[in-house]
Amino acid sequence: MKKNSLKNKVWFYLLIFAVVIICGIWFLQILSLDVYYEFSKKNEMKDIANSVSESYNQKNYEEVLNRLSFEKDICIEITENNNISYSTDSISRGCLVSNSREINDYKLKFMLSDKTSVTYRVINPDFKNKTLIYGLKIDDGVYAFISTSLEPVSSTVSVLKKQLILVMIIVLILAFLIGNIISKKISKPMEKINKASKEITKGNFNVVFDTKSDIKELTELEESLNEMAEGLSKNESIKREMLANVSHDLKTPLTLIKANAEMVKDLTYKNKEKREKNLNTIIDEVDRLNLLVEDILNLSKIQSNSVELKLEKINLNTVILEIISKFEILCDKDGYTIEYDGFDVDVVVDKKKIEQAIYNLINNAINYTGNDKKIFIKLIKIKDIIRVEIIDTGKGIEEKDIKYIWDKYYKVDKKYKRVTYGTGIGLSIVKEVLELHGFNYGVDTKKGKGTKFYFEIKKQKNKKM
């Protein structure tokens, strides 16, 4: 199918629109003008007849009829007891000669009928033109006949036809010129958008969509595309950072494993204490590698929708206490303090995944808390909702960075620093787990005042996924 440019399409449709308008005017002003003119004349003559009837027997009766005849370009004839008592003096194509047999037959037929009014459309025998006659019974034996020619409309139509041909030519020329201007105005910003979009397909995400258009839809499209480009740029940056970070996380433990293994082999294999230290380092680094690989696999499974929730009723208080106990070594070794304010409550969740999410949130708080090394965990009941809060006393997060903290390896300071504990993708896993459950979650933070992560569980929620 042949494709045309937007410019040509707009130009073509404007021309079609102009042609349709011209055809509509032609139909209304030429083809239907006769019908409309006759309809209007009938209503006008009915009003005139009423005026004639109301003025009958008044002192200035003939003056009123003469004025109506002159102003309305009509002929009026009053018949009393079969004799003409009044007739307009002027003779025009709209007047009917009273001694015409055909016309007299129409009049006589009306006067012998029981009708109070009648309308005839006849051919004037004197001028051979179409004439409209309106008959009205004013009183017993008194009748008014009002006639007017329908022919003037024919000459009007002839003039209109010539005028419309000229108008049609002018309109088509204007439509051609205006259509060309409008099509350029609409297509030019679209061409800019298309050009910028092609840059994105080439991997250049730093383009800015700015057509300076005053069209609402195009402005909204620009905003959406700029947001998309910003998001793609951010994702590309995170992708590169993640690749560098994962490489770093793999390279560092592998280097340590190799170095300690060589030391055991060449230097410390006879020294039990040093050998044990080297071997423990190897084990710790292998554990770190396992944790990294496990987190990446878990995140990939969740994001690929290949994981199903195994819902069960658990005591949330007990689970949190068990998780806190896993950090006791850090509290003893590095001086961290975890303060917990909770209560017994049962919820329906996937136990392993919620444990992982809470663990990662606490781990994140440990990594970013302040120098006091304090972490606060709270369970709060709000109607039928159980809210879990994990709070640190760190530096807080800039508002512009909040929407990115759930991304893998995203760092607020933009500089990679290997986290003290964990793999750097903990919050990504938290996000996926909570969304998989359908829980509301978020973060409240204030620069220099610490950060609070939270999520909310509805009690007795038995949703299966």
C-alpha positions in Angstrom: 0.0 0.0 0.0 1.5 3.3 -1.1 2.1 5.7 1.8 1.8 9.4 1.6 3.4 12.0 3.8 1.4 13.8 6.5 1.9 17.1 4.6 0.3 15.6 1.4 -2.5 14.0 3.4 -3.5 17.2 5.2 -3.3 19.2 2.0 -5.5 16.6 0.2 -8.1 16.5 3.0 -8.4 20.2 3.1 -9.0 20.3 -0.6 -11.7 17.6 -0.3 -13.2 19.6 2.6 -13.4 22.7 0.4 -15.0 20.8 -2.5 -17.6 19.3 -0.1 -18.4 22.8 1.3 -18.8 24.1 -2.3 -21.1 21.2 -3.3 -23.1 21.8 -0.1 -23.5 25.5 -0.9 -24.4 24.6 -4.5 -27.1 22.2 -3.4 -28.6 24.6 -0.8 -28.5 27.7 -2.8 -29.2 26.4 -6.3 -31.1 23.1 -6.2 -33.2 23.8 -3.2 -33.7 27.5 -3.6 -36.9 27.2 -5.6 -38.5 25.0 -2.9 -37.3 27.2 -0.1 -38.4 30.4 -1.9 -41.9 29.0 -2.6 -42.2 27.8 1.0 -41.2 31.3 2.3 -43.6 33.0 0.0 -46.5 30.9 1.1 -45.9 31.8 4.8 -45.4 35.5 3.8 -48.7 35.5 1.9 -50.5 33.9 4.8 -49.3 36.7 7.0 -50.4 39.3 4.4 -53.8 37.8 4.1 -54.3 38.1 7.9 -53.3 41.8 7.7 -55.8 42.2 4.8 -58.5 40.5 6.9 -57.8 42.6 10.0 -57.9 45.9 8.0 -61.1 45.1 6.2 -63.9 47.8 6.7 -61.4 50.3 8.2 -61.3 53.9 6.9 -57.9 53.6 5.4 -58.5 50.1 4.1 -57.4 50.8 0.5 -54.3 52.7 1.7 -53.2 49.6 3.8 -53.7 47.3 0.8 -51.8 49.7 -1.5 -48.9 49.8 1.0 -48.8 46.1 1.3 -48.9 45.6 -2.4 -46.0 48.0 -2.9 -43.8 46.9 0.0 -44.3 43.1 -0.6 -44.4 43.3 -4.5 -47.7 41.4 -4.6 -51.2 41.9 -6.2 -54.3 42.0 -4.1 -57.9 41.5 -5.3 -61.0 41.8 -3.1 -64.2 40.1 -4.3 -67.6 40.9 -2.7 -70.6 38.9 -3.9 -68.8 37.8 -7.0 -67.9 41.4 -7.9 -64.4 42.9 -7.7 -64.5 45.7 -5.1 -60.7 46.3 -5.0 -57.7 45.5 -7.1 -54.1 46.8 -7.0 -53.5 49.3 -9.8 -50.1 48.1 -10.7 -49.8 45.4 -13.3 -46.8 43.1 -12.9 -45.8 39.6 -13.6 -47.2 38.7 -10.2 -50.7 39.9 -11.0 -53.4 37.7 -12.5 -55.9 39.1 -14.9 -59.4 38.5 -13.5 -61.1 37.7 -16.8 -58.8 34.7 -17.4 -61.1 31.7 -17.6 -58.7 29.3 -16.0 -57.9 31.7 -13.1 -61.6 32.5 -12.6 -62.3 28.7 -12.4 -59.8 28.5 -9.5 -61.4 31.4 -7.7 -64.9 30.2 -8.3 -64.1 26.7 -7.1 -62.6 28.2 -3.8 -65.6 30.5 -3.3 -68.1 27.6 -3.7 -66.1 25.4 -1.3 -66.3 25.4 2.5 -62.7 26.2 2.9 -61.5 29.4 4.6 -58.2 29.6 2.8 -56.4 27.9 -0.1 -53.1 28.1 -2.0 -52.8 27.6 -5.8 -49.6 27.3 -7.9 -50.5 28.2 -11.5 -49.1 29.5 -14.8 -50.1 33.1 -15.4 -51.8 33.1 -18.8 -50.7 36.6 -19.6 -47.0 36.4 -18.8 -46.5 32.6 -18.8 -44.7 32.7 -15.5 -45.2 30.6 -12.4 -47.5 32.4 -10.0 -48.6 31.7 -6.4 -52.2 32.5 -5.4 -53.5 32.6 -1.9 -57.2 32.8 -1.3 -58.8 33.8 2.0 -62.4 34.1 3.0 -62.8 37.4 4.9 -66.6 37.4 5.5 -69.7 36.0 4.0 -69.4 36.6 0.3 -66.1 38.5 0.8 -62.9 37.0 -0.5 -59.3 38.2 -0.8 -57.0 36.8 -3.5 -53.3 37.6 -3.2 -50.9 36.6 -6.0 -47.1 36.9 -6.5 -44.7 35.6 -9.1 -42.3 32.8 -8.4 -40.2 33.7 -11.5 -37.8 36.3 -9.9 -36.1 33.4 -8.1 -35.1 32.0 -11.5 -33.1 35.1 -12.4 -31.6 35.0 -8.9 -30.5 31.4 -9.4 -28.9 32.3 -12.7 -26.9 35.0 -11.0 -26.0 32.8 -8.1 -24.8 30.1 -10.4 -22.3 32.5 -12.1 -21.3 33.8 -8.7 -20.8 30.4 -7.2 -18.6 29.3 -10.1 -16.4 32.3 -9.4 -16.5 31.6 -5.6 -15.7 27.9 -6.3 -12.5 28.9 -8.2 -11.5 31.4 -5.5 -12.2 28.9 -2.7 -10.2 26.1 -4.4 -7.2 28.4 -4.9 -7.4 29.6 -1.3 -7.8 26.0 -0.1 -4.8 25.0 -2.1 -2.6 27.8 -0.6 -4.0 27.6 3.0 -3.8 23.8 2.9 -0.2 24.0 1.9 0.6 26.4 4.7 -1.3 24.3 7.3 0.1 21.0 6.2 3.6 22.5 6.5 2.8 23.8 10.0 1.6 20.4 11.1 4.1 18.2 9.3 7.2 20.2 10.1 7.2 19.5 13.9 6.3 15.8 13.1 9.4 15.7 10.8 11.5 17.0 13.7 10.1 14.4 16.0 10.7 11.7 13.5 14.3 12.9 13.0 14.9 12.9 16.8 13.3 9.5 17.1 15.7 8.0 14.6 18.6 9.3 16.8 17.1 7.2 19.7 17.1 4.1 17.4 20.8 4.7 16.9 21.4 4.6 20.6 21.6 8.4 21.2 19.3 8.9 24.2 20.4 12.5 24.8 18.1 14.0 22.2 15.6 16.6 23.1 12.2 16.8 21.5 11.4 20.5 21.0 9.4 21.5 18.0 8.2 24.8 19.5 4.7 23.8 18.3 1.6 25.4 19.8 -0.5 22.3 19.1 -1.6 20.7 22.3 -1.4 17.1 21.1 2.1 17.6 19.7 3.3 19.3 22.9 2.0 16.4 24.9 3.7 14.0 22.5 7.0 15.9 23.0 6.7 15.7 26.7 6.0 11.9 26.6 8.9 11.3 24.2 11.3 13.4 26.3 10.3 11.4 29.4 10.8 8.2 27.3 14.3 9.4 26.2 15.2 10.3 29.7 14.0 6.9 31.0 16.0 5.1 28.2 19.0 7.2 29.0 18.7 6.4 32.6 18.2 2.7 31.9 21.2 2.6 29.6 23.3 4.3 32.3 22.1 1.9 34.9 22.7 -1.0 32.5 26.3 0.1 32.0 26.7 0.7 35.7 25.2 -2.7 36.5 27.5 -4.4 34.1 30.5 -2.6 35.6 29.3 -3.3 39.1 28.6 -7.0 38.6 32.0 -7.3 36.9 33.5 -5.6 39.9 31.6 -7.8 42.4 32.7 -10.9 40.5 36.3 -9.8 40.0 37.0 -8.7 43.6 36.1 -12.0 45.3 37.6 -14.0 42.6 40.9 -12.1 43.0 40.7 -12.6 46.8 39.9 -16.3 46.4 42.8 -16.8 44.0 45.3 -14.8 46.2 44.3 -16.6 49.4 44.4 -20.0 47.6 47.9 -19.2 46.3 49.0 -18.2 49.8 47.7 -21.4 51.3 49.4 -23.4 48.5 52.8 -21.6 48.7 53.1 -19.9 52.1 50.7 -20.8 54.8 49.9 -24.4 54.3 52.1 -25.3 57.3 50.9 -22.5 59.5 47.5 -23.6 60.8 46.3 -20.2 62.1 47.2 -18.4 58.8 45.9 -21.3 56.7 42.6 -21.1 58.6 42.4 -17.4 58.0 43.1 -17.7 54.3 40.5 -20.5 53.9 37.9 -18.6 55.8 38.4 -15.6 53.5 38.0 -18.0 50.5 34.8 -19.3 52.1 33.4 -15.8 52.8 34.1 -14.7 49.2 32.5 -17.8 47.8 29.5 -17.1 49.9 29.4 -13.6 48.6 29.5 -14.9 45.0 26.8 -17.3 45.8 24.7 -14.5 47.3 25.2 -12.3 44.2 24.3 -15.1 41.8 21.3 -16.1 43.9 20.0 -12.6 44.0 20.4 -12.1 40.3 18.7 -15.4 39.5 15.8 -14.6 42.0 15.3 -11.1 40.4 15.4 -12.6 36.9 12.7 -15.2 37.9 10.4 -12.7 39.4 10.7 -10.2 36.5 10.0 -13.0 34.0 6.8 -13.9 35.8 8.0 -17.5 36.2 7.5 -17.4 40.0 4.2 -18.2 41.7 3.4 -17.1 45.2 3.0 -19.8 47.8 0.6 -18.1 50.2 0.3 -19.2 53.8 -0.7 -17.7 57.1 2.3 -16.6 59.2 3.0 -14.7 62.4 4.7 -11.6 61.0 6.1 -10.6 64.4 7.9 -14.0 64.7 9.3 -13.8 61.2 10.7 -10.3 61.8 12.3 -11.4 65.1 13.9 -14.3 63.3 15.3 -12.0 60.6 16.7 -9.6 63.1 18.5 -12.4 64.8 20.5 -13.0 61.6 22.0 -9.5 62.1 23.2 -10.1 65.6 26.7 -10.8 64.4 26.8 -7.3 62.9 25.4 -5.8 66.1 28.1 -7.6 68.2 30.9 -7.1 65.8 30.3 -3.6 64.3 28.2 -2.0 67.0 24.9 -1.7 65.0 21.6 -1.3 67.0 18.3 -2.6 65.8 15.3 -1.4 67.8 12.1 -3.2 67.1 8.5 -2.2 68.1 6.1 -5.0 67.1 3.2 -7.2 68.1 1.8 -10.6 67.3 -0.3 -10.5 64.1 -1.1 -13.1 61.4 -0.9 -12.3 57.7 -1.3 -14.3 54.5 1.8 -14.0 52.4 4.6 -16.0 50.6 6.8 -16.5 53.7 10.1 -17.0 51.9 9.7 -14.0 49.6 8.5 -11.7 52.4 11.4 -12.8 54.5 13.7 -11.9 51.7 12.1 -8.5 51.2 12.3 -7.6 54.9 15.9 -8.9 55.1 16.9 -6.8 52.1 15.2 -3.7 53.6 17.0 -4.1 57.0 20.3 -4.8 55.1 19.8 -1.6 53.1 19.2 0.3 56.3 22.4 -1.0 57.8 24.4 0.0 54.8 23.0 3.6 54.7 22.3 4.4 58.4 24.1 7.3 60.2 27.2 7.2 62.3 25.0 6.2 65.3 24.5 2.9 63.5 20.8 2.7 64.6 18.0 1.0 62.7 14.3 1.2 63.7 11.7 -1.4 62.8 8.0 -0.8 63.5 4.8 -2.7 63.0 1.8 -0.3 62.9 -1.9 -1.3 62.7 -4.1 1.0 60.6 -7.6 -0.3 60.5 -7.3 -3.6 58.6 -3.8 -2.8 57.3 -0.5 -3.9 58.9 2.3 -1.4 58.0 5.9 -2.5 58.2 8.5 0.4 58.6 12.3 0.1 58.4 14.0 3.4 59.3 17.6 4.5 59.2 19.3 7.7 60.4 21.4 8.3 57.3 21.8 11.3 55.0 18.5 10.7 53.3 17.7 10.7 49.5 17.3 13.6 47.1 13.7 13.9 45.8 14.9 13.6 42.2 16.6 10.3 43.0 13.7 8.6 44.9 12.0 7.1 41.8 15.3 5.4 40.8 16.3 3.8 44.1 14.4 0.6 43.2 16.6 0.2 40.1 19.4 -2.4 40.1 22.7 -0.9 41.3 21.3 2.7 41.2 23.5 4.9 43.5 22.5 8.3 44.7 26.0 9.5 44.7 26.5 8.2 41.2 29.9 6.7 42.2 30.2 3.0 42.6 31.0 1.9 46.1 30.9 -1.7 47.0 28.2 -2.1 49.7 29.3 -3.3 53.1 26.7 -6.1 53.1 24.7 -7.4 50.2 24.8 -7.4 46.5 23.5 -4.0 45.4 20.2 -5.3 43.9 18.4 -5.8 47.2 15.8 -3.0 46.7 15.0 -4.3 43.2 14.1 -7.7 44.7 12.0 -5.9 47.4 10.1 -4.0 44.7 9.4 -7.1 42.6 8.3 -9.2 45.7 5.9 -6.5 47.0 4.4 -5.9 43.6 4.0 -9.6 43.1 1.9 -9.6 46.3 0.1 -6.5 45.3 1.2 -4.6 48.4 1.4 -0.8 48.6 4.9 0.3 49.3 7.1 3.4 49.3 9.8 5.6 50.9 9.7 8.7 53.0 12.9 10.6 53.2 14.3 14.0 54.2 17.8 15.1 53.3 20.0 14.8 56.4 17.1 13.3 58.5 17.2 9.6 57.4 15.0 7.4 55.3 11.9 5.3 56.0 11.0 2.4 53.8 7.5 0.8 54.3 5.0 -1.6 52.9 1.4 -2.4 53.8 -0.3 -5.8 54.2 -4.0 -6.2 54.3 -5.1 -8.6 57.0 -6.8 -11.8 55.9 -5.8 -11.3 52.3 -6.3 -14.6 50.5 -5.4 -13.5 47.0 -3.8 -16.3 44.9 -1.4 -15.5 42.2 
